[in-house]
Amino acid sequence: MVKKHKKLGTFLYHFTAVLLGFVMIYPLLWLIASSFKDNSEIFVNAFSLIPEKWAIAENYQSGWNGVGGVSFGKFIFNTLTVTVIGTVGCVITSLLAAYAFSRIHFKGSKFWFICVMITMMIPNQVMVVPQYIIFKKLGLIDTLASLIAPWFFGGAFFIFLMMQFFRGIPKEMDEAAEIDGCNKMQTLLHILIPMVSPAVVTASIFSFYWIWQDFFQPLIFMTDPDKYTVSLGLKLFLDPESASNYGGMFAMSFVSLIPVIVFFICFQKYLVEGMATSGLKG
């Protein structure tokens, strides 16, 4: 009787896990299936994942050709440029700030750290107005630099995350490195960064994803379609005044997910390690 209850419990556990997994992945499956369907079928036969009329080549070709003479490859190039530069800048500046707050004693350090943490409570939409005014005066509106700059100078969440790791490293490591002739920058590069690599990778993954999928800032700062990112490029497939290319939009939506999925899979173990151990530091 005990074995039967144990087998039943195991079966129910796995059945529930599979069911919840399918519910969570269903939107992605629907997106992929819709990219295979003809435009006339997408919303008529919406609940079916198997197309009645296959239109794979047409959807992916029309989607890649883009809109208004701008190919979707251009949108991906713009997004990659903004994402890579923004991610590198965000991670480096956050790392330096976290190192300064956690390992270097300077006047007003606690006050400035509180100020940084307070910025986590400010919605990004509130910051857009002063950013727009500044970029307008600098002549950066409608340039990729206006999309990179808000991310390039670090983020409060990443600073806090890395500080948790730095606080878990004994300060005797810094003193030993100083005795061996290392300055603070050498200590950071050769001693501390290898020890906080899970936090660095975690910050890289989150910043890469957040910058890649950002829609609001490109919508405000960009006007030239040739400089649009993927999020804005997908919007161009919808035309309220004529026929919308839903098949091409869904096809390119799936294509735009591939870099994010690949990036996540490659560094998944570091993300899990970083998030699991960050709360144990300090």
C-alpha positions in Angstrom: 0.0 0.0 0.0 2.9 2.4 0.9 4.5 1.7 -2.5 1.3 2.3 -4.4 0.8 5.7 -2.6 4.5 6.5 -3.4 4.1 5.7 -7.1 0.8 7.6 -7.2 2.5 10.6 -5.6 5.4 10.4 -8.1 3.0 10.2 -11.0 1.0 13.2 -9.9 4.2 15.2 -9.3 5.5 14.5 -12.7 2.1 15.0 -14.4 1.7 18.3 -12.7 5.2 19.4 -13.6 4.7 18.5 -17.3 1.3 20.2 -17.3 2.7 23.4 -15.8 5.7 23.3 -18.1 3.4 23.0 -21.2 1.3 25.9 -20.0 4.4 28.1 -19.5 5.9 27.1 -22.9 2.6 27.2 -24.8 3.0 31.0 -25.8 6.3 30.2 -27.4 4.9 27.2 -29.2 2.0 29.3 -30.4 4.4 31.9 -31.7 6.5 29.4 -33.6 3.3 27.7 -35.0 1.9 31.0 -36.1 5.1 31.8 -38.0 4.4 28.7 -40.1 0.8 29.6 -40.9 -0.7 31.7 -43.7 -1.9 35.2 -42.7 -5.5 34.3 -43.3 -5.3 31.3 -40.9 -3.4 32.7 -37.9 -6.4 34.1 -36.0 -9.1 31.9 -37.6 -7.4 28.7 -36.5 -5.7 30.3 -33.5 -5.9 27.4 -31.0 -4.3 24.8 -33.2 -0.6 24.5 -33.3 -0.6 22.6 -36.6 -1.1 24.8 -39.7 -3.7 23.8 -42.3 -1.7 25.8 -44.9 2.0 26.0 -44.5 3.6 29.3 -45.3 7.1 29.0 -43.8 9.1 30.3 -46.7 6.8 33.2 -47.4 6.6 34.4 -43.8 10.3 34.2 -43.0 11.3 35.7 -46.4 8.8 38.6 -46.2 9.7 39.2 -42.5 13.5 39.3 -43.2 12.9 41.7 -46.1 11.6 44.1 -43.5 9.4 47.1 -44.0 9.8 50.4 -45.9 13.0 49.3 -47.6 14.8 48.4 -44.3 15.6 44.8 -43.8 15.1 43.0 -40.5 18.8 42.3 -40.5 19.4 46.0 -40.0 17.1 46.0 -36.9 19.1 43.1 -35.5 22.4 44.8 -36.2 21.2 48.0 -34.4 19.9 46.0 -31.5 23.1 43.9 -31.2 25.2 47.1 -31.3 23.2 48.7 -28.5 22.9 45.6 -26.4 26.6 44.5 -26.6 28.0 48.0 -25.9 25.3 48.7 -23.3 25.9 45.4 -21.5 29.7 45.8 -21.4 29.4 49.3 -20.1 26.7 48.4 -17.5 28.6 45.5 -16.1 32.0 47.2 -15.9 30.7 50.4 -14.3 28.5 48.4 -11.9 31.5 46.3 -11.0 33.7 49.3 -10.3 30.9 50.9 -8.2 30.3 47.7 -6.2 34.0 47.4 -5.5 34.3 51.0 -4.3 31.3 50.7 -2.0 32.3 47.4 -0.5 36.1 47.5 -0.3 37.1 51.2 -0.2 36.3 53.5 2.7 35.7 57.1 1.6 33.7 60.0 3.0 30.0 59.8 2.5 30.1 56.2 1.1 27.0 55.1 3.0 25.1 58.2 1.9 26.0 57.7 -1.8 25.1 54.0 -1.5 21.7 54.9 -0.2 21.2 57.3 -3.1 22.1 54.5 -5.5 19.6 52.1 -3.9 16.8 54.7 -3.9 17.1 54.9 -7.7 15.7 51.3 -7.8 12.4 52.7 -6.7 12.2 55.3 -9.5 10.4 54.0 -12.6 12.3 54.2 -15.9 9.5 56.2 -17.5 10.1 59.0 -15.0 13.8 59.3 -16.1 13.0 59.5 -19.8 11.9 63.2 -19.7 15.2 64.5 -18.2 17.2 62.1 -20.4 15.4 63.4 -23.5 16.2 67.0 -22.6 19.8 66.2 -22.0 20.2 64.1 -25.3 18.4 66.9 -27.2 20.9 69.5 -26.1 23.8 67.1 -26.8 22.4 66.3 -30.3 22.1 62.6 -29.5 18.4 62.2 -30.3 17.8 59.6 -33.1 21.2 58.1 -32.6 22.2 54.7 -31.2 24.2 56.6 -28.5 20.9 57.8 -26.9 19.9 54.1 -26.4 23.3 53.1 -25.1 24.0 55.9 -22.6 21.2 55.1 -20.1 22.5 51.6 -19.7 26.2 52.3 -20.0 26.7 53.8 -16.5 25.7 50.9 -14.4 22.5 49.9 -12.5 21.6 49.8 -8.9 20.4 46.2 -9.0 23.7 45.0 -10.4 25.7 47.1 -8.0 23.8 45.6 -5.1 24.2 42.0 -6.5 28.0 42.3 -6.9 28.4 43.9 -3.5 26.9 40.8 -1.9 29.7 38.8 -3.4 32.4 41.3 -2.6 31.3 41.3 1.1 31.7 37.5 1.2 35.4 37.7 0.3 37.7 38.2 3.3 39.5 41.6 3.2 42.6 39.7 4.1 42.8 38.9 0.4 43.2 42.6 -0.4 45.8 43.0 2.3 47.8 40.0 1.0 47.7 41.3 -2.5 48.8 44.8 -1.3 51.8 43.2 0.5 52.7 41.5 -2.8 52.8 44.9 -4.5 49.4 45.0 -6.1 47.5 48.3 -6.3 43.7 48.4 -6.0 43.0 47.9 -9.7 45.4 45.0 -9.9 43.8 43.4 -6.8 40.3 43.8 -8.5 41.4 42.4 -11.8 43.5 39.5 -10.7 42.1 38.5 -7.3 38.5 39.6 -6.9 36.9 39.4 -10.3 37.6 35.7 -10.7 36.0 35.1 -7.3 32.8 37.1 -8.2 32.5 35.8 -11.8 29.0 34.3 -11.1 27.7 37.7 -10.2 29.4 39.3 -13.3 27.8 36.7 -15.6 24.4 37.1 -13.9 24.5 40.8 -14.4 25.6 40.3 -18.0 22.6 38.0 -18.7 20.0 40.3 -17.1 21.4 43.5 -18.7 21.6 41.7 -22.1 18.0 40.6 -21.9 16.7 44.0 -20.6 18.5 46.0 -23.2 17.6 43.6 -26.1 13.8 43.7 -25.3 13.6 47.4 -24.4 10.8 49.1 -26.3 10.0 52.3 -24.4 13.3 54.2 -24.8 13.7 53.4 -28.6 10.1 54.6 -29.0 10.9 57.9 -27.4 14.4 58.6 -28.8 14.3 57.2 -32.3 12.5 58.5 -35.4 14.5 57.1 -38.3 13.4 53.5 -39.2 17.0 52.8 -40.4 18.1 53.1 -36.8 15.2 51.2 -35.2 15.9 48.2 -32.9 14.1 44.9 -33.1 11.3 45.9 -30.7 10.4 48.9 -32.9 11.0 47.0 -36.1 8.4 44.3 -35.2 5.8 47.1 -34.7 6.3 48.2 -38.3 4.7 44.9 -39.5 1.4 46.1 -38.1 -0.4 48.7 -40.3 -3.8 49.8 -39.2 -4.4 51.5 -42.6 -3.7 48.4 -44.7 -3.0 44.7 -44.4 -0.7 43.7 -41.5 1.9 41.1 -42.1 1.3 38.9 -39.0 3.1 35.9 -40.5 6.3 37.9 -41.0 6.0 39.6 -37.6 5.7 36.2 -35.8 8.5 34.8 -37.9 10.8 37.6 -37.0 9.7 37.6 -33.4 11.0 34.0 -33.2 14.2 35.0 -34.9 14.7 37.8 -32.4 14.4 35.4 -29.5 17.2 33.1 -30.8 20.2 35.3 -29.6 18.6 35.7 -26.1 17.9 32.0 -25.8 21.4 31.0 -26.9 23.0 33.5 -24.6 20.9 32.2 -21.7 21.6 28.5 -22.4 25.4 29.2 -22.6 25.5 30.9 -19.2 22.6 29.3 -17.4 24.8 27.5 -14.8 26.4 30.8 -13.8 23.0 32.5 -13.5 21.8 29.8 -11.2 25.0 29.9 -9.1 24.9 33.7 -9.0 21.3 34.0 -7.8 21.5 31.1 -5.4 24.6 32.3 -3.6 24.1 36.1 -3.7 21.8 36.0 -0.7 24.3 33.9 1.4 27.1 36.4 1.1 27.9 39.1 3.7 
